[in-house]
């Protein structure tokens, strides 16, 4: 394979290996840097799928939209949904139709979530400071046009800036990465900055849509409820009463933190219902040898999602953090806890992303207890009671946030108060 088809994978300032990709066969190749292997450091950096061996490893089975032929841990770095929408618009403005997988990783470069970096990185210049209002206007235009219209509307500095700070943040909703200066409050692109002078946020943009409420405000209500339920989350806030901003757990202590999703660790496709279960998520945690308190935290999150009708709890909405000093993994703070449906519509049947005891609906307290017993969770009924009691915080918060009463009532009808 030619040198032009190779891209170097870095972590913590070291080249861990090189990745090649065969576009015709949709097959990827990875080989560790011998010096990295010889160092004996970061033994658990890629737990499981990428073996810690010197010979070139070939990855043929990870096809489809989730992994795109890449090793799952590397595929975690690819833009997802919203990022791809913006990226498509940006390519159109450049007169390009598509990029190869190595080229796409080069554009992710140093800007990806977590600590993985891809060299040589493509430089994308943009303004040094940003206005969330300006970005929101451009994102609204892009989403309305679905990337199909070219011209001045999409050929803007703001769009370029959105690409720089938004495409590596996965998910469906429009989001960007920003850094807020702790003293001045100035907001700058947060894709490259990770110093102690800034707080580093992932911001979900409150875009005008045909709803009587803002999804981002609803997510803030869920955040407050989850905290009351004893769930570990990063601090979050609302910006201008409409944009949901949460501190990033992959940027701490002036360093990038290595983070992988459950899907990226296991190679289980989060789009595949046959492998999407809470039991598989618990098994991933056990494979990583996380502290048992993390297993009990997963149980609490499972209960929360069942009680408060968060159906979008798929395997990419759960992540694990690598401790490079101890060469161990732990459960990352919870994220994307919210009501994912439209309460203004009447849903007769709802299927959950993750099953419990093989069920995606009509899940009973007995199913929950059976799962907890399987993973030796203590005081299961106490956890369930604590999670259910947080409904009082939910009711107070939706009122304080002026969420329409009929919307709040519609969501609360879907709650499953297990006890």
ZASEKOL-742883 format. One line per 4 residues: for each residue x, y, z of C-alpha. Coordinates in Angstrom, 1 decimal. Each point is the difference from the previous one (the first is absolute). Layout:
BEGIN
X:Y:Z | ...
***
This chain:
BEGIN
0.0:0.0:0.0 | 1.3:3.4:-0.9 | 1.1:2.5:2.6 | -2.8:2.4:-1.2
-2.6:-2.6:1.2 | 1.4:-0.1:3.5 | -0.8:2.1:3.0 | 1.7:0.0:3.3
-2.0:-0.5:3.2 | 1.3:2.0:3.0 | -1.0:-0.1:3.7 | 1.6:2.0:2.8
2.6:1.4:-2.4 | 1.2:-3.4:-1.2 | -0.5:-1.7:-3.2 | -1.8:-3.2:0.9
-0.2:-1.4:-3.5 | -1.0:0.6:-3.6 | -3.3:-0.6:-1.7 | -0.5:-0.9:-3.7
-3.3:-0.3:-1.9 | -0.9:-1.9:-3.2 | -2.9:2.0:-1.5 | -0.8:-2.7:-2.6
-0.3:-2.8:2.6 | -1.1:2.1:2.9 | 2.7:-1.6:2.1 | 2.3:1.8:2.5
3.4:-0.9:1.3 | 1.7:1.0:3.2 | 3.6:-0.6:1.2 | 1.4:1.1:3.3
3.1:2.2:0.1 | 2.7:-2.4:1.3 | 1.4:2.6:2.3 | -3.5:0.4:1.6
-0.3:-3.7:0.6 | 3.6:-0.2:1.3 | -0.7:2.8:2.5 | -2.5:-2.3:1.9
-2.2:3.1:0.8 | -3.7:0.3:-0.4 | -0.6:-3.7:-0.3 | -3.8:0.3:0.2
-0.3:3.0:-2.4 | -2.0:-2.1:-2.5 | -1.7:-2.7:2.1 | -1.0:-3.1:-2.0
-0.3:0.5:-3.8 | 3.3:1.6:-1.0 | 2.5:-2.6:1.3 | 3.2:1.1:1.5
2.3:-1.8:-2.5 | 2.5:1.3:-2.6 | -1.3:-1.7:-3.2 | -2.5:2.0:-2.1
-3.6:-0.6:1.0 | -2.7:-0.2:-2.6 | -3.6:1.1:0.7 | -2.6:-1.3:-2.4
-3.2:-0.5:2.0 | -0.7:3.5:1.2 | -2.0:1.2:-2.9 | -3.1:2.1:-0.2
-0.8:3.6:1.0 | 1.3:-0.3:3.6 | 3.5:-1.2:-0.5 | 0.5:0.6:-3.8
2.7:-2.7:-0.2 | 2.1:1.4:2.9 | 1.0:-1.6:3.3 | -2.8:1.0:2.3
2.3:2.1:2.3 | 1.1:2.0:-2.9 | -3.5:0.3:-1.5 | -1.0:1.7:3.3
1.9:3.1:-1.3 | -2.2:0.4:-3.2 | -2.6:2.7:-0.2 | -3.5:-1.2:0.6
-3.4:1.1:-1.4 | 0.0:3.8:0.7 | 3.8:0.2:-0.6 | -0.4:-1.8:-3.4
-2.8:2.5:-1.0 | 2.3:2.9:0.6 | 3.0:-1.8:-1.5 | -2.0:-0.7:-3.2
-0.9:3.7:-0.3 | 3.6:1.0:0.5 | 1.2:-2.4:-2.6 | -2.6:1.3:-2.5
1.3:3.5:0.6 | 3.5:-1.3:-0.8 | -1.2:-1.7:-3.2 | 0.8:-3.4:1.4
-2.3:-3.0:-0.1 | 1.6:-2.3:2.6 | 3.2:-0.8:1.9 | 1.6:-3.3:0.6
-0.1:-1.4:3.5 | 3.7:1.0:0.7 | -0.7:3.5:-1.3 | -3.1:0.2:2.2
2.1:-1.0:3.0 | 2.6:2.6:-1.0 | -2.7:2.7:0.1 | -1.0:-1.2:3.5
3.7:0.3:0.7 | 0.7:1.4:3.5 | -3.7:1.1:0.5 | -1.6:-3.3:0.8
-1.7:-0.9:3.3 | 2.2:-1.9:2.4 | 3.8:-0.2:-0.3 | 0.5:-1.7:-3.4
1.6:2.2:-2.7 | 0.6:-0.6:-3.7 | 3.1:1.2:-1.8 | 0.6:1.7:-2.3
-2.9:2.1:1.1 | -1.7:2.4:-2.5 | 0.1:3.6:1.1 | -3.3:1.8:-0.1
0.3:3.7:0.7 | -2.8:2.0:1.5 | -0.8:2.9:2.3 | 1.6:0.0:3.4
-3.3:0.9:1.9 | -3.5:-1.1:-0.7 | -3.6:1.1:0.6 | -2.4:-2.8:0.8
-2.9:2.1:-1.4 | 1.9:0.3:-3.4 | 0.7:-3.7:0.0 | -3.6:-0.8:0.8
-1.2:2.0:-2.9 | 2.3:-1.8:-2.4 | -0.8:-3.4:1.4 | -3.7:0.7:-0.5
0.6:0.8:-3.6 | 2.1:-3.0:-0.6 | -2.5:-2.4:1.6 | -2.9:1.5:-2.0
1.9:-0.4:-3.3 | 1.4:-3.5:1.0 | 3.3:0.9:-1.7 | -1.6:0.0:-3.5
0.4:3.7:-0.7 | 3.3:1.6:-0.8 | 0.9:3.7:-0.1 | 0.7:2.8:2.4
-2.4:-1.2:2.7 | 2.3:-3.0:0.6 | 3.2:1.6:-0.9 | 0.5:1.9:3.2
2.5:0.3:2.7 | -2.6:-1.1:2.5 | -0.6:-3.3:-1.9 | 3.7:-0.6:-0.1
0.2:0.6:3.7 | -2.9:-2.4:0.7 | 1.9:-2.6:-1.9 | 3.1:0.6:2.1
-1.8:-0.4:3.3 | -3.0:-2.1:-0.7 | 0.6:-3.0:-2.3 | 1.8:-2.1:2.6
-2.9:0.2:2.5 | -2.3:-2.9:-0.8 | -3.8:-0.3:0.1 | -3.0:1.3:-1.9
-0.5:3.5:1.6 | 2.1:3.0:-1.1 | 3.0:0.4:2.3 | 3.3:1.7:0.2
3.1:-0.1:2.1 | 1.0:3.3:1.7 | 2.4:1.3:2.7 | -1.1:2.7:2.4
2.6:2.1:1.7 | -0.4:-0.3:3.7 | 0.7:3.7:0.7 | -1.3:1.9:-3.1
-2.8:-2.3:-1.1 | 1.3:0.2:-3.6 | -1.0:-2.9:-2.2 | 2.5:-1.5:-2.5
0.0:-3.2:-2.1 | 0.5:-2.9:2.4 | 1.4:-2.5:-2.4 | 3.7:0.6:0.6
0.1:1.9:3.3 | 0.5:-1.9:3.3 | 1.6:2.2:2.6 | -0.8:0.8:3.6
-1.1:3.5:-1.1 | -3.2:-1.3:-1.6 | -3.0:-2.1:0.8 | -0.6:-2.4:-2.9
-3.6:-0.5:-1.0 | -2.1:-2.0:-2.4 | -2.9:2.2:-0.9 | -3.3:-1.3:-1.5
-1.5:2.8:-2.0 | -3.6:1.1:0.6 | -1.1:0.2:-3.7 | -3.4:1.3:-0.8
-2.3:-2.8:-1.0 | -3.7:-0.9:-0.3 | -0.4:-0.8:3.7 | -1.5:1.9:2.9
3.1:-0.6:2.1 | 3.7:-0.3:-0.4 | 1.6:-3.5:0.2 | 3.1:1.5:1.5
-2.0:1.5:2.9 | -1.6:-3.3:0.5 | 3.4:-1.7:0.2 | 0.9:2.5:2.7
-3.1:-1.1:2.0 | 1.2:-3.6:-0.4 | 3.5:1.0:1.1 | -1.4:1.5:3.3
-2.2:-3.1:0.5 | 2.9:-2.4:-0.6 | 2.2:1.9:2.6 | -2.9:-0.4:2.5
-0.1:-3.7:-0.9 | 3.6:-0.4:1.0 | 1.4:-0.3:-3.5 | 3.6:1.2:-0.7
0.0:2.7:-2.6 | 2.2:2.9:-1.0 | -1.1:3.5:1.0 | -2.4:1.5:-2.5
-1.8:3.3:-0.6 | -2.3:1.8:-2.4 | 1.4:2.7:-2.2 | -2.5:2.8:-0.7
-2.7:-2.3:1.2 | 0.1:-2.1:-3.1 | 3.4:-1.7:-0.6 | 1.0:-3.0:2.1
3.7:0.1:1.0 | 1.7:-2.8:1.8 | 3.6:-0.1:1.2 | 2.1:-2.5:-1.9
1.4:-3.0:1.9 | 2.6:-0.6:-2.8 | 1.8:3.3:0.8 | 1.3:0.2:3.6
3.1:1.2:1.8 | 1.4:1.6:-3.1 | 0.0:-3.3:-1.8 | -1.9:-2.0:-2.5
-1.7:-3.1:1.5 | -0.3:-3.2:-1.9 | -3.6:-1.0:-0.3 | -1.8:-2.7:-1.9
-3.7:-0.8:-0.4 | -1.3:-3.4:0.9 | -0.5:-0.6:-3.7 | 3.6:1.1:-0.7
1.4:-2.3:2.7 | -2.0:-3.1:-0.9 | -0.6:0.2:-3.7 | -3.8:-0.4:0.6
-1.9:2.1:-2.5 | -2.3:2.3:1.9 | -2.4:-0.1:-2.9 | -0.4:-3.8:0.2
-2.9:-1.0:2.3 | 1.3:-3.5:0.4 | 3.1:1.1:2.0 | -1.6:3.1:1.6
-0.7:-1.0:3.6 | 0.8:1.2:3.5 | 1.5:-3.4:0.7 | 2.6:0.6:-2.7
0.7:3.4:1.5 | 0.5:-1.5:3.4 | 2.3:-2.7:-1.5 | 2.1:2.6:-1.7
0.5:1.7:3.4 | 1.0:-3.3:1.5 | 2.4:-0.7:-2.9 | 1.7:3.3:0.8
0.2:-0.9:3.7 | -1.6:3.3:1.1 | -0.5:0.5:3.7 | -3.2:-1.7:1.3
-1.4:3.5:0.8 | -0.1:0.6:-3.7 | -2.1:-3.1:-0.6 | -2.4:1.3:2.7
0.0:3.4:-1.8 | -1.0:-1.8:-3.2 | -2.9:-1.6:1.8 | -1.1:3.4:1.2
0.1:1.4:-3.5 | -1.9:-3.0:-1.3 | -2.7:0.7:2.6 | 0.0:3.7:-0.8
-0.5:-0.6:-3.8 | -2.8:-2.4:0.7 | -1.8:2.3:2.5 | 0.4:3.2:-2.0
-0.6:-1.4:-3.5 | 3.4:0.6:-1.5 | -0.2:-2.4:-2.9 | 3.2:1.1:-1.8
2.4:-1.7:2.4 | 2.0:-1.7:-2.7 | 3.6:-1.3:0.2 | 1.6:3.2:-1.2
-1.8:1.9:2.7 | 2.1:-1.7:2.6 | 3.8:0.5:0.3 | 3.0:-1.0:2.0
3.0:2.1:1.0 | 3.6:-1.3:0.0 | 2.3:0.8:2.9 | 3.5:0.2:-1.6
1.8:0.1:3.3 | -1.6:-3.2:1.3 | -0.6:-1.7:-3.4 | -3.7:-0.6:1.0
-3.5:0.9:-1.2 | -3.0:1.5:1.8 | -3.5:1.0:-0.9 | -0.3:3.5:-1.5
-2.6:2.5:1.4 | -3.4:-0.5:-1.5 | -1.1:2.1:-3.0 | -2.9:0.3:-2.5
-2.6:-0.7:2.7 | -3.2:1.5:-1.3 | -3.4:-0.7:-1.5 | 0.8:-0.9:-3.6
-3.5:-0.1:-1.5 | -2.5:2.7:-0.8 | -2.5:0.3:2.8 | -2.3:1.9:-2.4
-0.6:-3.2:-1.9 | -1.8:-3.1:1.1 | 2.3:-3.0:0.1 | -1.9:-3.3:0.2
3.1:-2.3:0.2 | 3.5:1.0:1.0 | 3.1:-2.1:-0.4 | 3.0:0.6:2.3
3.5:0.1:-1.4 | 1.3:-2.3:2.7 | -2.0:-3.1:1.1 | -0.3:-1.4:3.5
-0.4:-3.7:0.4 | -0.7:-0.1:-3.8 | -2.8:2.5:0.3 | -0.3:3.5:-1.5
-3.5:0.7:1.4 | -2.1:-1.0:2.9 | 3.1:-0.3:2.2 | -0.9:-0.9:3.5
1.6:0.6:3.4 | 0.7:-3.8:0.0 | 2.1:0.4:-3.1 | 1.9:2.8:1.6
0.7:-2.0:3.2 | 1.0:-3.0:-2.0 | 2.6:2.1:-1.9 | 1.3:1.5:3.2
0.4:-3.4:1.6 | 1.9:-1.3:-3.0 | 2.6:2.8:0.5 | -0.1:-0.1:3.8
-1.4:3.5:0.5 | -0.7:0.8:3.6 | -3.1:1.7:1.4 | -1.8:-0.1:-3.4
-3.3:1.0:1.5 | 1.5:2.9:1.8 | 1.5:1.3:-3.3 | -3.3:-0.4:-1.8
-1.8:2.0:2.8 | 2.7:2.8:-0.2 | -0.4:0.2:-3.7 | -3.8:0.2:0.1
0.1:2.6:2.7 | 1.8:2.4:-2.4 | -3.3:0.5:-1.8 | -0.6:2.8:2.5
3.0:1.8:-1.3 | -1.2:-0.6:-3.6 | -3.4:1.5:0.8 | 1.6:3.1:1.6
2.6:0.5:-2.7 | -2.4:-0.2:-3.0 | -2.1:2.6:1.7 | 2.9:2.3:0.7
1.2:-0.3:-3.6 | -3.5:0.9:-1.3 | -0.3:-3.2:-2.0 | -3.6:-0.1:-1.2
-2.2:-1.9:2.4 | -1.5:-2.3:-2.7 | 3.5:-0.9:-1.2 | 1.2:-0.9:3.5
-3.2:-1.9:0.7 | 0.4:-1.9:-3.3 | 3.5:-1.1:0.9 | -0.9:-0.9:3.6
-2.7:-2.3:-1.3 | 2.8:-2.1:-1.5 | 1.8:-0.3:3.4 | 0.1:-3.5:1.5
0.1:0.4:3.8 | 1.3:-3.5:0.6 | -0.8:0.0:3.8
***
